[in-house]
Amino acid sequence: MKKNRSIHLKISAFLALLLLTAVPVSATIPHAEIDAPFEAREFTPKQVTTSKQSLHQLLGRHYEKQRLDDDLSSSIFDLYIESMDGSRSYFLQSDIEEFEQYRFKLDDGLIKGNLDAPFIMYNRLQQRITERLSFLLKQLPEKAKAYDFKKDEHLSLDRKTADWAKTTAELDNLWRKRLKNSILNLRLADKEDDAIYELLAKRYQNQLNRTHLATEEDGFQVYMNSVAHAFDPHTAYFSPRNTENFNINMSLSLQGIGAVLQTEDEHTKVVRLVPAGPAAKAGQLQPADKITGVGQDEEEIVDVIGWRLDEVVDLIRGAKGTTVKLEIIPSDSTDLKTKVIKIVRDEVKLEEQSAQKEIIEIPQGDKVLKIGVIDIPTFYIDFQGRQEGKKDYKSTTRDVERLVNELKEEKVDGIIVDLRNNGGGSLDEALSLTDLFIDRGPVVQVRYSNGYVQVLPEPKNQVGGIVYDGPLGVLTNRLSASASEIFAGAIQDYGRGIIVGGQTFGKGTVQSVLPLEHGQLKLTQAKFYRVSGDSTQHQGVIPDILFPSLFDKEKIGESALDQALAWDTIRPAGYDAKKDFQPWLPTLREKHQDRIETNPDFVYLHNQKELMTELRARTDITLNEKQRTQEREENEQQRLDIENKRRKAKGMELLEALQTEEELLAEAQEAEKEKEKNKKEGKEEAEEEKEEPDALLVETGYILTDLMLLKETPNTAKQQAQQ
């Protein structure tokens, strides 16, 4: 089993990690004429060989043994169509009807190494894209000048289930509305019409140029990823160029912004942020945001809609200390309104990703209890240091053990492990960290594609010797994934501590990367199960006490991914569970609910969630300028009212208007400049404005101390639980 164990170490998927020095994007792109036909691409012998290799690995080594039959062929067909035209904006119904002849033949093509069908479909897509972009360019500027923004028209935002257009005229009308919406958004951003027409014409011409530069490699990548995704969303094919992005050295001293990106339709979407990276520190970029433009420092922003992922990555990468501007559509935007943010590129250092501690005070009656908090951004380990036998090599477990001992010396009454936004990392660290809080016993089960179940840690590798046996809480959210879920799941199964916060991501699969003749295949080969026998896949870890969350489960989490492997169970491992706080859960939940009903921050979260749910439910947007302006103003006023309600309840100064991202950034930069100036002049630092307490963390402290007090009065608690 030593060979199998090696695939466990990387349990977080990276699509494109922006941590490298800049690679310049080619500034010279041949000009493509309007209505010029797309020159069909043909597959290569090397791609034929690679497709056969990939198929062999998928059928033989993927976790879920699938048969190459008509059902799988049909699934590949649907995923391929969706990956090419998920918004149903390019293909005509006649195209889809023509393609239907291939639905049950793709499996035969893969066996024989025949890629004719997928390339016919890909070439048709490129031709349709060419036609759509040509249509837009012919609308600008004269026809666009005649658009009536007083007319009551609407644009559908979700076309995943829309009917395919029957005629070119239907598509023309759809794209006219899209162009009208783009113009309207830019108008509302206070841009002049002539500047708008120039910007959009440049955007669409750029896209047209890039369409004609599409290669057979691009077509092969799209198709083979559809084949891979038919098995599960974490199985993927990487072309030689994308292999470079995947195989980045993950030492934590590289330069960039620290973001993981993927392509979604014609946009570049943020998957997650690297803990302690520049983007995470700036706090302006969020998962599910879409990047529409990239600019360097004071230079003009380059429109990147329709660009390939590697090209966008090349623009965003850069040297330490330089600034990148990103134009984004925020994940909570309901009208495709964009905003510009700035991020200073920097190094992602190990020490900044290290576990940190603090102490919070929780008043309970006539007592004030001290609760230690250990924030773990990721499960890290200095592999090289360990291999070299360094005594002081860094790891999550080593750092947490030191912090726990320091907190014990400071006489804390309990400890909270904060795993919010922790996307995973080293499995070995998840195992050894759990050992700090559980004396002996298994932590996780790994089931391989051959059905073999490995229980980890293996008894021979478990040292034993608990470091902390006091009151324990674990705080999670939707971005707690993979190794975080293993730790939280084990703590919950053993009844060792109480889990609070948000339902976790649900990433419960293990991937390994296999070399191919041409590129690489990332393949799901195993699945994680808790010691209880429950999988962490898809469902994640459901906290004992749930907090309200602003994360949209339709966009973020394993359940939001197509073809995600299902939640299931296997036989439990042998472990000694202590469910000593289970009888008190109803009481804890009742006390929690009583507090948050009047807690200004939780009321704020509740109101924000209601507003976002309402806005997300909208399936279209108006193209009437007056109505759009009114809706935006109403939306901004609602957000302002919610914020001021919170401020009023906390005795804070009310706002006349919500601060823009630019204003917030300017304030932060000015404060940083003032701090540096005082430092140079030897002046004492001005007293900083006290940060607001983390409401979710404080409430976790209350829940943990409630549990501690209930345990001190067991008779009373039992009576309460029975009522």
MOJO-V713078 format. One record per pair of residues at least 12 apart in sequence whose C-alpha atoms are under 8 Angstrom apart, sorted by sequence separation. I is the first residue (numbers start at 1). GAP is how many residues later the second one is. D is the distance in Angstrom with one decimal. If there is no record, write none. Layout:
# MOJO-V713078
i: [I/I]
gap: [GAP/GAP]
d: [D/D]
This chain:
# MOJO-V713078
i: [224/225/259/260/292/293/327/328/359/360/381/382/431/443/444/511/512/183/224/259/260/273/291/292/327/328/359/360/381/382/431/442/443/444/511/512/183/259/260/272/273/291/326/327/358/359/381/442/443/474/510/511/102/258/259/272/325/326/357/358/380/381/442/509/510/511/640/221/258/270/271/272/325/326/357/358/379/380/441/442/509/510/221/258/270/271/325/326/357/379/442/509/510/640/221/259/269/270/294/324/325/356/357/378/441/509/510/640/155/258/269/270/323/324/355/356/485/508/509/538/539/639/257/258/259/269/270/295/323/324/355/356/376/508/538/539/257/258/269/270/294/323/324/355/485/508/537/538/99/155/217/256/257/258/268/269/294/322/323/354/355/440/636/154/155/267/268/321/322/353/354/474/476/481/482/267/268/301/320/321/322/353/354/440/472/473/474/475/476/477/478/480/481/482/77/267/297/301/320/321/353/431/439/440/472/473/474/475/476/477/478/479/480/481/482/77/155/296/297/301/319/320/354/374/431/439/471/472/473/474/475/476/477/478/479/481/482/538/296/297/318/319/320/439/473/476/477/478/508/538/296/297/438/476/477/508/509/537/538/539/74/77/295/296/374/435/436/437/507/508/537/538/73/74/76/294/295/435/436/437/506/507/508/537/73/294/295/435/436/437/438/506/507/536/537/608/73/74/294/397/436/437/506/508/535/70/71/73/147/293/294/396/400/505/506/507/534/535/70/73/91/292/293/395/505/506/534/535/608/70/72/90/291/292/293/372/397/401/504/505/506/534/535/607/144/291/292/397/504/533/534/70/91/135/267/268/291/292/396/493/503/504/533/69/84/90/267/290/291/493/503/504/533/534/604/68/90/136/266/267/289/290/397/493/503/532/533/604/132/136/266/267/289/290/372/490/502/503/529/532/533/84/266/268/289/290/355/370/371/372/374/376/489/490/502/529/531/532/544/604/90/288/289/354/370/371/372/373/374/375/376/377/444/501/530/531/604/132/136/288/369/370/371/372/373/374/375/376/377/379/443/500/503/531/603/268/286/287/355/369/370/371/372/373/374/375/377/378/443/486/499/500/501/502/531/545/263/286/354/355/371/373/377/378/379/380/381/498/499/500/501/502/600/601/263/357/376/377/378/379/380/444/498/499/500/501/502/600/262/356/378/379/443/489/500/501/502/600/261/379/381/380/600/379/486/507/600/379/485/505/506/507/489/505/506/359/430/434/438/488/504/505/506/430/433/548/55/415/417/419/420/421/485/550/55/141/285/414/415/416/417/418/419/420/421/423/424/427/430/431/434/485/549/140/284/413/414/415/416/417/418/419/420/421/422/423/424/425/426/430/434/548/52/413/414/415/416/417/418/419/420/421/422/423/424/425/438/548/550/51/52/257/416/420/421/422/423/424/437/481/550/52/141/256/257/420/421/423/424/549/52/140/256/282/419/423/548/51/255/256/405/422/550/255/256/404/49/137/255/256/279/404/48/255/278/419/48/278/401/48/137/278/476/136/137/242/278/241/277/278/277/278/87/88/93/133/277/43/87/88/92/93/94/133/276/477/43/86/87/91/92/93/276/478/86/88/91/92/93/133/134/88/89/92/133/43/88/89/92/276/449/42/88/276/448/449/41/130/275/448/478/479/129/447/448/478/446/447/90/130/446/447/494/41/89/129/130/446/447/494/495/496/40/445/446/494/495/496/39/444/445/493/494/495/38/89/126/444/445/494/495/126/257/444/445/495/257/443/444/38/257/443/445/38/256/257/442/37/255/256/258/255/256/38/255/256/37/254/255/602/36/253/254/601/35/252/253/254/35/252/253/122/210/252/253/207/252/35/207/34/119/203/207/119/276/203/275/34/275/379/118/379/592/592/588/455/588/588/584/581/584/445/581/587/442/442/441/442/584/587/441/584/587/441/583/586/584/84/583/83/80/80/83/80/275/79/80/275/77/547/76/79/76/79/185/185/76/76/75/72/66/64/62/58/44/32/39/43/47/51/58/31/38/41/42/41/32/32/43/31/87/30/86/29/32/85/29/84/83/501/500/498/13/475/475/473/17/16/17/15/16/15/17/473/14/472/471/20/21/19/20/21/19/20/19/471/18/19/18/19/18/19/17/18/17/18/16/17/16/17/15/16/14/15/16/15/288/288/287/235/243/234/243/240/241/239/240/239/240/332/238/239/334/237/238/334/237/238/237/238/332/334/416/236/237/416/25/235/236/335/235/236/234/235/25/234/235/24/25/234/414/23/24/414/22/23/232/22/16/22/23/18/22/23/21/22/16/20/21/22/18/19/20/21/18/341/340/341/339/340/342/233/233/232/233/371/232/233/231/232/230/232/229/362/369/360/362/362/360/364/362/284/65/63/64/63/62/63/61/12/12/11/12/11/10/11/9/10/11/9/10/8/9/8/9/184/184/188/181/180/177/62/63/158/54/61/62/63/157/158/53/62/63/156/157/53/61/63/156/157/58/155/156/50/154/155/50/54/154/155/49/50/154/155/153/154/12/152/153/154/11/46/47/152/153/11/46/151/152/151/149/150/149/150/149/150/11/11/10/11/10/8/7/8/7/7]
gap: [12/12/12/12/12/12/12/12/12/12/12/12/12/12/12/12/12/13/13/13/13/13/13/13/13/13/13/13/13/13/13/13/13/13/13/13/14/14/14/14/14/14/14/14/14/14/14/14/14/14/14/14/15/15/15/15/15/15/15/15/15/15/15/15/15/15/15/16/16/16/16/16/16/16/16/16/16/16/16/16/16/16/17/17/17/17/17/17/17/17/17/17/17/17/18/18/18/18/18/18/18/18/18/18/18/18/18/18/19/19/19/19/19/19/19/19/19/19/19/19/19/19/20/20/20/20/20/20/20/20/20/20/20/20/20/20/21/21/21/21/21/21/21/21/21/21/21/21/22/22/22/22/22/22/22/22/22/22/22/22/22/22/22/23/23/23/23/23/23/23/23/23/23/23/23/24/24/24/24/24/24/24/24/24/24/24/24/24/24/24/24/24/24/24/25/25/25/25/25/25/25/25/25/25/25/25/25/25/25/25/25/25/25/25/25/26/26/26/26/26/26/26/26/26/26/26/26/26/26/26/26/26/26/26/26/26/26/26/27/27/27/27/27/27/27/27/27/27/27/27/28/28/28/28/28/28/28/28/28/28/29/29/29/29/29/29/29/29/29/29/29/29/30/30/30/30/30/30/30/30/30/30/30/30/31/31/31/31/31/31/31/31/31/31/31/31/32/32/32/32/32/32/32/32/32/33/33/33/33/33/33/33/33/33/33/33/33/33/34/34/34/34/34/34/34/34/34/34/34/35/35/35/35/35/35/35/35/35/35/35/35/35/35/35/36/36/36/36/36/36/36/37/37/37/37/37/37/37/37/37/37/37/37/38/38/38/38/38/38/38/38/38/38/38/38/39/39/39/39/39/39/39/39/39/39/39/39/39/40/40/40/40/40/40/40/40/40/40/40/40/40/41/41/41/41/41/41/41/41/41/41/41/41/41/41/41/41/41/41/41/42/42/42/42/42/42/42/42/42/42/42/42/42/42/42/42/42/43/43/43/43/43/43/43/43/43/43/43/43/43/43/43/43/43/43/44/44/44/44/44/44/44/44/44/44/44/44/44/44/44/44/44/44/44/44/44/45/45/45/45/45/45/45/45/45/45/45/45/45/45/45/45/45/45/46/46/46/46/46/46/46/46/46/46/46/46/46/46/47/47/47/47/47/47/47/47/47/47/48/48/48/49/49/50/50/50/50/51/51/51/51/51/52/52/52/53/53/53/53/53/53/53/53/54/54/54/55/55/55/55/55/55/55/55/56/56/56/56/56/56/56/56/56/56/56/56/56/56/56/56/56/56/56/57/57/57/57/57/57/57/57/57/57/57/57/57/57/57/57/57/57/57/58/58/58/58/58/58/58/58/58/58/58/58/58/58/58/58/58/59/59/59/59/59/59/59/59/59/59/59/59/60/60/60/60/60/60/60/60/60/61/61/61/61/61/61/61/62/62/62/62/62/62/63/63/63/64/64/64/64/64/64/65/65/65/65/66/66/66/67/67/67/67/68/68/68/68/69/69/69/70/70/71/71/71/71/71/72/72/72/72/72/72/72/72/72/73/73/73/73/73/73/73/73/74/74/74/74/74/74/74/75/75/75/75/76/76/76/76/76/76/77/77/77/77/77/78/78/78/78/78/78/79/79/79/79/80/80/81/81/81/81/81/82/82/82/82/82/82/82/82/82/83/83/83/83/83/83/84/84/84/84/84/84/85/85/85/85/85/85/85/86/86/86/86/86/87/87/87/88/88/88/88/89/89/89/89/90/90/90/90/91/91/92/92/92/93/93/93/93/94/94/94/94/95/95/95/95/96/96/96/97/97/97/97/98/98/99/99/100/100/100/100/101/101/102/102/103/103/104/105/105/107/111/115/118/118/119/123/126/126/128/130/130/131/132/133/133/133/133/134/134/134/135/135/135/137/138/138/139/142/143/143/146/146/147/147/147/149/149/150/150/151/151/151/152/153/154/155/158/165/167/169/170/172/173/173/173/173/173/173/174/174/174/174/175/176/177/177/178/178/179/179/180/180/180/181/181/182/195/200/206/221/222/225/227/228/229/229/230/230/231/231/231/232/232/233/234/234/235/235/235/236/236/237/237/238/238/239/239/240/240/241/241/242/242/243/243/244/244/245/245/246/246/246/247/267/268/269/276/276/277/277/278/278/279/279/280/280/280/281/281/281/282/282/282/283/283/284/284/284/284/284/285/285/285/286/286/286/286/287/287/288/288/289/289/289/290/290/290/290/291/291/291/292/292/292/293/294/294/294/295/295/295/296/296/297/297/297/297/298/298/298/298/299/320/321/321/322/322/323/328/329/330/330/330/331/331/332/332/333/333/334/336/336/338/339/340/341/341/343/377/384/385/385/386/387/387/388/411/412/413/413/414/415/415/416/416/416/417/417/418/418/419/419/439/441/441/442/443/446/461/461/461/462/462/462/462/462/462/463/463/463/463/463/464/464/464/464/464/465/465/465/466/466/466/467/467/467/467/468/468/468/468/469/469/470/470/470/470/471/471/471/471/471/472/472/472/472/473/474/474/475/475/476/476/498/499/500/500/501/502/503/503/504/505]
d: [7.8/5.3/7.6/5.3/5.4/7.2/5.6/6.3/5.6/6.5/7.9/5.5/6.3/7.7/5.4/5.2/6.6/6.5/6.1/6.1/6.1/7.4/7.7/5.3/4.3/7.7/4.5/7.4/5.9/6.2/7.9/6.4/5.9/7.5/4.3/7.0/7.8/4.5/7.4/7.3/7.1/7.9/5.6/6.4/5.9/5.9/4.1/5.5/6.4/6.8/5.6/5.8/6.6/6.0/5.7/5.0/6.7/5.4/7.0/5.3/5.6/6.4/5.7/6.6/6.0/7.2/7.6/6.9/5.0/7.0/5.2/7.9/5.7/6.3/5.4/6.8/7.8/5.5/7.9/7.4/7.7/5.0/7.1/7.9/5.0/6.0/4.5/8.0/4.5/5.7/8.0/5.9/5.8/6.6/6.3/7.8/7.8/5.1/7.8/5.8/6.5/5.6/6.2/7.9/7.7/4.3/7.5/6.0/7.9/4.8/5.8/5.5/6.6/5.5/6.5/5.2/6.9/5.8/5.9/7.9/7.8/8.0/6.2/6.1/6.8/5.8/6.3/7.8/5.7/6.3/5.5/6.9/7.7/5.1/5.2/7.4/4.9/6.0/4.4/7.7/6.8/4.3/7.2/4.6/7.7/7.6/7.6/5.5/7.2/6.3/7.5/7.5/5.3/7.5/5.6/6.2/6.8/5.7/6.0/6.9/6.6/7.2/7.7/7.8/7.2/6.2/5.3/5.9/5.6/7.9/7.0/7.0/7.5/6.2/7.8/6.5/7.2/7.1/7.7/5.4/8.0/6.0/7.8/5.4/7.1/5.2/6.3/6.1/6.4/5.7/5.7/5.2/5.1/7.3/7.7/6.6/6.9/7.8/5.0/5.9/6.8/7.5/5.2/7.6/4.7/4.9/4.8/5.1/5.0/4.0/5.6/6.3/5.9/6.5/5.2/5.6/7.8/8.0/4.7/7.7/6.5/4.5/7.8/7.4/6.6/5.4/6.8/6.6/5.9/6.2/5.4/5.6/5.9/4.4/5.6/5.8/6.0/7.1/6.2/5.5/6.7/7.4/6.6/4.6/7.3/7.2/5.5/5.0/6.9/6.9/4.8/6.4/5.9/6.6/7.8/4.9/6.6/7.1/6.1/6.2/5.2/7.4/5.8/6.0/7.5/6.8/7.5/5.6/6.7/3.9/6.7/5.5/6.3/5.8/7.7/7.1/4.7/7.8/5.1/6.2/5.6/5.2/7.1/5.4/5.4/5.6/6.5/6.6/5.0/5.5/7.8/4.8/6.4/7.2/8.0/7.6/6.8/8.0/4.8/6.2/6.4/6.2/4.3/7.5/5.8/7.9/7.7/5.4/7.2/5.7/6.3/6.3/7.7/7.5/5.1/6.9/7.8/5.7/5.0/5.1/6.8/7.5/4.7/7.4/7.6/3.6/6.4/5.7/7.2/7.5/7.4/7.0/6.6/5.5/7.0/6.2/6.3/7.1/7.7/5.6/7.2/4.6/7.9/6.7/7.5/5.9/5.5/5.0/5.0/5.2/6.7/6.9/6.6/7.4/7.8/7.7/4.4/7.1/7.3/7.7/6.6/5.4/4.7/6.3/7.7/5.6/5.5/5.3/6.5/7.0/5.8/6.9/5.2/7.9/6.3/6.1/6.3/7.3/5.7/6.3/6.5/5.1/7.9/6.3/4.8/7.6/4.2/7.0/7.8/7.4/4.4/7.7/5.8/6.5/5.9/6.6/7.3/6.2/7.4/4.6/6.9/7.1/7.2/6.7/4.7/7.1/6.7/7.7/5.5/7.7/7.4/7.3/6.3/6.8/6.6/7.5/5.5/6.5/7.6/7.7/7.2/7.5/4.5/7.0/4.9/5.7/6.2/5.7/6.2/6.1/6.1/6.7/6.6/6.2/7.8/5.0/6.0/7.4/7.2/5.2/7.6/5.4/5.0/4.6/4.8/5.0/4.7/5.7/7.5/7.9/7.4/4.9/7.4/7.5/7.6/7.7/7.6/7.4/6.4/6.2/7.1/5.5/6.2/6.0/6.0/6.6/6.8/5.1/7.6/7.0/4.8/5.8/6.6/5.7/7.2/6.5/7.7/7.5/7.4/6.4/7.2/6.9/5.0/6.5/5.7/6.0/7.1/7.9/5.3/4.9/5.1/5.7/7.8/6.4/6.1/6.6/7.0/8.0/5.7/4.5/6.0/7.2/6.5/6.8/5.9/4.7/7.2/5.1/6.8/7.6/6.1/5.4/5.7/7.8/7.1/7.8/6.5/7.9/7.9/7.8/7.3/7.1/6.0/6.1/7.5/7.9/6.9/6.8/6.8/7.6/6.4/6.0/6.1/4.6/5.2/7.9/5.6/6.0/8.0/7.2/7.8/5.9/7.4/7.2/7.6/7.8/7.2/7.6/7.7/7.1/6.5/7.8/6.7/7.4/7.8/5.7/7.9/6.1/6.4/5.8/6.2/6.0/5.8/4.7/6.7/6.1/7.3/5.9/6.8/7.3/7.4/6.3/7.4/6.4/6.8/7.8/4.8/5.1/4.6/4.8/4.8/5.2/5.2/7.5/6.4/5.3/5.5/7.6/6.9/5.8/7.5/6.8/6.5/7.3/6.0/6.4/5.6/6.3/6.7/7.6/7.8/4.5/4.8/4.6/4.9/6.1/7.3/6.7/7.5/6.8/6.7/7.9/7.1/6.5/5.1/6.4/6.4/4.4/7.6/7.9/5.7/8.0/8.0/7.8/7.3/5.5/8.0/7.4/5.5/7.2/6.2/6.6/5.5/6.7/6.1/6.9/7.9/6.8/8.0/5.8/7.9/6.4/7.9/7.1/6.8/7.7/7.2/6.0/6.2/6.9/6.3/7.2/5.1/5.8/6.7/6.5/7.1/6.6/7.1/7.3/6.6/6.2/7.8/7.2/7.2/7.1/6.1/8.0/7.6/7.7/7.4/7.4/7.3/6.3/5.0/5.9/5.2/6.9/5.0/6.6/5.9/5.7/7.0/7.5/6.6/7.9/7.9/7.8/5.2/7.2/5.2/5.2/7.8/6.8/5.9/6.9/7.5/5.9/7.9/7.5/7.7/7.7/7.8/6.7/6.2/7.3/6.1/7.9/7.4/5.8/5.8/6.8/8.0/5.5/6.1/6.0/7.3/6.2/6.2/4.4/7.5/7.6/8.0/5.5/6.6/6.8/6.5/5.3/7.5/7.0/5.7/6.5/7.6/6.6/6.9/7.5/8.0/4.8/7.5/6.7/6.0/6.7/5.5/5.8/6.1/4.2/4.8/7.9/8.0/6.9/4.9/6.5/5.6/4.8/7.6/7.7/6.6/6.0/6.0/7.2/7.0/7.9/7.0/5.0/6.3/7.5/7.3/7.1/5.5/6.5/5.1/6.2/7.9/5.2/4.9/6.6/6.7/6.6/6.7/5.6/7.2/5.3/6.5/6.9/4.5/7.8/7.3/5.3/6.7/7.6/7.7/5.5/6.0/6.3/6.9/7.7/5.2/7.8/6.3/5.3/4.9/6.1/7.4/5.0/7.0/7.6/5.2/5.7/6.0/5.1/6.8/6.1/7.2/7.9/7.6/7.7/5.6/7.6/6.8/7.1/6.6/7.9/7.8/6.8/6.6/7.4/6.8/7.0/7.5/7.5/7.5/7.6/8.0/8.0/7.2/7.6/7.8/6.7/6.7/6.9/5.9/7.4/6.3/7.6/7.2/6.6/6.0/7.7/6.1/7.2/7.4/6.2/7.3/5.2/7.7/5.5/7.9/7.4/8.0/7.9/5.8/7.6/5.4/7.1/7.7/6.2/7.9/5.6/6.1/7.2/7.7/7.4/7.7/7.5/7.9/7.6/7.5/5.9/7.3/7.2/7.9/8.0/6.2/6.6/6.0/5.3/6.4/5.0/7.4/5.6/7.4/6.4/6.6/6.8/6.9/7.2/7.5/7.6/7.3/7.7/6.8/7.5/7.3/7.7/7.2/7.4/6.6/5.5/7.4/7.5/6.3/6.3/7.5/6.3/6.5/7.2/7.3/6.1/6.3/5.5/5.4/7.0/4.9/5.8/4.2/6.9/5.6/6.4/6.1/5.8/5.5/8.0/6.8/5.7/5.9/6.7/7.9/4.9/5.4/7.0/6.3/5.3/6.5/6.1/6.8/6.1/6.9/7.2/7.8/7.5/6.3/7.5/6.5/6.4/7.9/6.8/4.4/4.5/7.4/7.0/5.5/6.7/6.2/7.5/5.1/6.4/6.0/6.2/4.7/7.7/7.8/7.6/7.8/5.9/6.3/7.5/6.4/7.4/5.1/6.3/5.2/6.8/7.5/4.7/6.2/7.3/5.7/6.2/6.6/6.7/7.6/5.3/6.9/7.7/6.1/7.6/7.7/7.2/7.9/7.6/7.3/6.6/4.7/7.9/5.9/4.3/7.4/6.0/4.9/6.7/7.3/6.8/6.9/5.6/5.9/6.9/7.7/7.1/7.9/7.7/7.9/6.6/6.5/7.7/5.9/6.7/5.1/5.8/6.9/5.3/6.5/6.2/6.9/7.5/7.4/7.5/6.5/6.4/7.9/7.6/7.6/7.6/7.4/6.5/6.5/4.1/6.4/7.8/6.8/6.8/5.9/6.7/6.0/6.0/6.1/6.9/7.3/6.0/7.0/5.0/7.3/7.7/5.2/6.1/6.8/7.4/6.8/7.5/6.2/7.2/7.8/6.3/5.9/6.1/7.4/7.9/5.6/4.5/5.5/7.5/6.8/5.1/5.6/6.0/5.0/7.7/6.4/7.6/4.2/7.1/7.3/5.3/6.6/6.3/6.2/5.4/5.6/6.9/5.4/6.5/7.1/5.9/4.4/7.0/5.9/5.4/6.6/7.2/5.3/8.0/6.3/7.3/7.0/6.8/6.5/7.1/6.8/7.5/5.6/5.8/6.5/5.1/5.0/6.4/5.4/7.2/7.6/5.8/7.9/6.9/7.7/6.5/7.2/7.8/6.8/5.6]
